[in-house]
Amino acid sequence: MKIRTIAILLLCMVFSMGASAYQTKKDMERIERLLADAQKLPKDSNLMLHFGKQFLNVPYVAHTLDLNMEEEKLVVNTRELDCTTFVENVLALTLCAQRGETKFTDFENQLQQIRYRNGKVEYTRRLHYFTLWIEDNARMGYVTKVESQYMPFTAVQHVKADYMSKHVKDYAMLAAHPEWLEGIKDMESIITGNYYRYIPKKNINNSNILRQTIKNGDIIAILTKKKGLDTSHIGIAVWGKDGLHLMNASSIHKKVVIEPMVLQKYMEKHPSQIGIRLCRVVDLKKN
């Protein structure tokens, strides 16, 4: 039954010759509809929040990028999301909408640049570690890092990234291709040894300084003390009257939600989570 299900899924997918990508007709139609509708929004609309909310209640599904075990393909899947693909789709839509782009190919090209180092579709260039994701997307001019030596950034993370190379069996595509391991180690070496100031979870409160620091639509990376990893979860900042909430593809709720609990309370329930880093989408209209 499992093999049959996988076969049906693959048969339903469309192979795009231009971008070596997998997507369905529904994905293509949905993206073009979202981009067309965005052109009618007021100019001051928060596009990260707008597009994020269009995915509310979409099911959470892990490992959606690992469809083809033989080689890496650009996967566009708006029907099933994990925390990273949710943020990537929202960011790609936002950047396209800022440029006034409405074609699926525009979105596809943007997503490829966001997901892969230097935009090259290879497993060893997929930005598996979100610290490297932030660095690469900041270098490409898609986001800016939000950080400071002052409050509320009162803690420092020393990155040592080696979880993937030490837990190969947890990554099906990597396990199937041991020749890719050196490329993953090279990726890990880029961020290992780096230091980053961050906001510890004790500082994630409903204060004026936090509201001035974190804006609606900012990308939040939750840091972890788990050995070998830099981050454990990501989402989008949403302020409520009671404080800061996280819009995310949630493995707990099994779908995309705006977490009912404020972020500080949410993180208190996860002892391995130590704090957050931030990045903000660049406003291309001002450039």
N, C-alpha and C positions, 0 to 999 in steps of 0.2 A: 504493500500500500504506500509506504514512504517513497519508494523508487518511482511508482506511478505518479505520485503527487509532484515530485520534482520534475519528472518528464513533462507533465502537463504545464507546469509553471514555465519551463523553458520554451515550450512550443508557443505559449501565449506571448512571449516577448518578441520585440521587434529588433532586428540587428541593423544598426545605423552604420552604413559603409563609411561615412565621412569621419565620424568621431570614434569608431570602434567601441560603440556604447550599447548598453542594454536599456530598453525602456519599453513601456507599452503605449498603445495609442491613447489610453486614458491619461497617462502621465503627460504626454505631449499636449493633449487638449486642455488638461487642467492648468499646466504652466502657461500656455498662451492665453487662456481665459483670465488667469490671475494678473498677468502682465497688462493685458488690455484694460481690465477693470481699474488697475492702479493708475492709469493715465487720467482717470476721471476724479481722482481724489484731490482734496485741497492741497495746495503746494506745501503747507506746513505739516502735513501728516507724518506721523512717526511710522515709517515703512517697516521697520523691524517688528514693531508691535502688530502692525496691520497684517503682515504676511504670516507672522507667527500664529496669530489667532485663526488664520484660515486652515491651519492644520490641527486645531483642537479636536480631540477624540480620535485622531488617526491612530491605529494600533501601534504599540511598541513591539518591534521585532529586531532581534540582534542579528549580526552577521549578514546583512542584506547585500553587502558589497562583494561577498565571496561566492558569487554565483558560478563563475567559471574557474575550476580548479587548474586548468591548463595554463591560462595566462590572465593577466590583469585586464579588466575592461572598465570603462567608465559606466557606472550604474546610475541611472536616474529612476528612483523609486519614491513616489510621493504617497504611496498607499500603505507603506510600512516604514517606520522610522525608528532609529535609535537616537541617543542624545546628540551624537556628532552629526549624523546626516540631517537631523532636524535643523540644527543651527546652520549647516552648510547650505541647505536649500533656501532657508530664509535669507541668508546673506546674499546668495546668488540672485534671488528675486529682487532684493533691495537694490543691489548695484545695477542690475539691468533696468529696473524701473527709473532709477535716477537718470539714466542715460536716455530714457524714452524708448528703450528696446522692447519689442513685443513678440519676437520670434523665438520658437523653441531652440533653434540653433544658437541664438545669442545666450540663452540661459545655459545650454549645454557647455558652450565654450567657457563661460564664466565659472561654472561649477568645476570644470576641469582645472582651471587655474587656482581655485581655492583649495581643492582637495589634494593636489599633487605638487611636490617641490618642483619649481620651475615649469609647472604645467605638463610634465611628462608622465604619461599613464604607464607606470610600472609599480609593482607591489612594493619595491624597496624605496620608491619615491612618494608613496602614499604617506601623508603626514599622520602617522599612527600616534605619535606623542603630541599632546595638545600644546605643550610648550613650544615645540618646533612649528606647529600649526600657527601659533600666534606670531612667532618670529618671521615665518615665511610670508604670511598674509600682510604683516606690517611692512615688510620689505617691498612687497608688490604694490603697496599703497591702497589696500582694501580696508584695513583697519589701522587704528592707532592704539598703542599700548597706554593704558591708564595706570600710572604709578607715580609714586612720590616718596621722598625721604621723610615726609611728615605724616601726622595723623590723617587718616586712620591706618596708614601702612606701617605698622609698628613691628612687623616680624619679617624674617628673611628665610627663604627657602633655598637650600643647597641641593641642586638637582643631581641625582645619580640615576641615569636611565639604563637599565639592563634587563627589565622584566621580560621583554619579548625574546631576547636572545637566550635567556635562562629558562624560559617556559615555552619552548617551541611547540610542544604537544598541544598547548592551548590555542594555537593558531593553525587551523586546518590547511590553509594555503601554504603557509611557511613550512609546516611539517611535510607537505607533499613536495616541496622544492627546497631541499637542504642547500642547494647552490645559492639561494637568496640570503642565507644567514649572514654572510659577510657584509652585504649591503645594509641589512638591518643594524648590524653592529656599527657600521659607519654612521648611520643616522643617529644612533644613540650617543656616539662620541661627540656629535655636534653640540648637544645640549648638556652633556655630563660635565660637571664642574662649574656650571653657571649658577649665579646667585640672583634671586629675584625678591624684591620687597613685596609683601602681600598684606591683606587685611585679615588678621586672625578672627576666628568666629566670635570671640568675645566682644569684638568691636562692631559686629554686624547688627546694629541696633537702629531704632527709629529716631536718629539724631539729625540735627541740621547739617552737621559736617558730612554724614554719610549720604544724605539726600543731595548735597552739593557735589559729592564725589561720584556717585553712581547715578546715571541717567536711565530713564526708561529706554529699553531697547539695547542697552549694553550687553555684551556677551560676558557671562560669568563662568569662570573655570574654577571648579572646586578642587582644592589641593588635597593630597592624601599623604599620610605617613607610611603607607604600604611600601615595603622595600622594593626598589627598582622602578617604581612608578612616580610620575609627577602629578597627574590629575586623575580623578576617579569619576567625574561627572561634569557636564556643562549644560548651560541653558541661557535664557534671556531674562534680563532684569525687568520686573514689573512692580512698580510702587503702588501700594494700597494705603488707606488711611492708617492701618495698623502697622505698616512697615514694609520691608522689602520681601517680595515673593519671587519665585523662580518659575518661568514658563519653560517646560521641558518635556522631552519624550521620556516618560517615567517607566522604569521596569517594575516599580511598586504598583502603580495604578494601571499598568499595561496599556497605556495610551498617552497621547500628548495632552498635558494639563497645565493649568496655572496652579501650582502647588497651594493647597488651602492654608497650610501652615506658613508663617513667616520663615524666611530662610534661616535665621539663627536657630529657631526651634527645630527646624528640619535637620540642621547639621548637628545639633546636640544629640539627636537620636542615632547619629553615625559617628562613633568615637574615632574612627580612622581619618575623618575629615578635619583638617586643621585650619582652613581659611580659604580665601578666594583671591584670584587675580582677575583683572578686567581688561577688555579691549572694546573699542567703539568703532562702529562702521564709519568710514570716511564719507563726508558729504561731497560727492563728486560735483554737485551743482555749484559749489562754492569755489571749485578749483579751475 
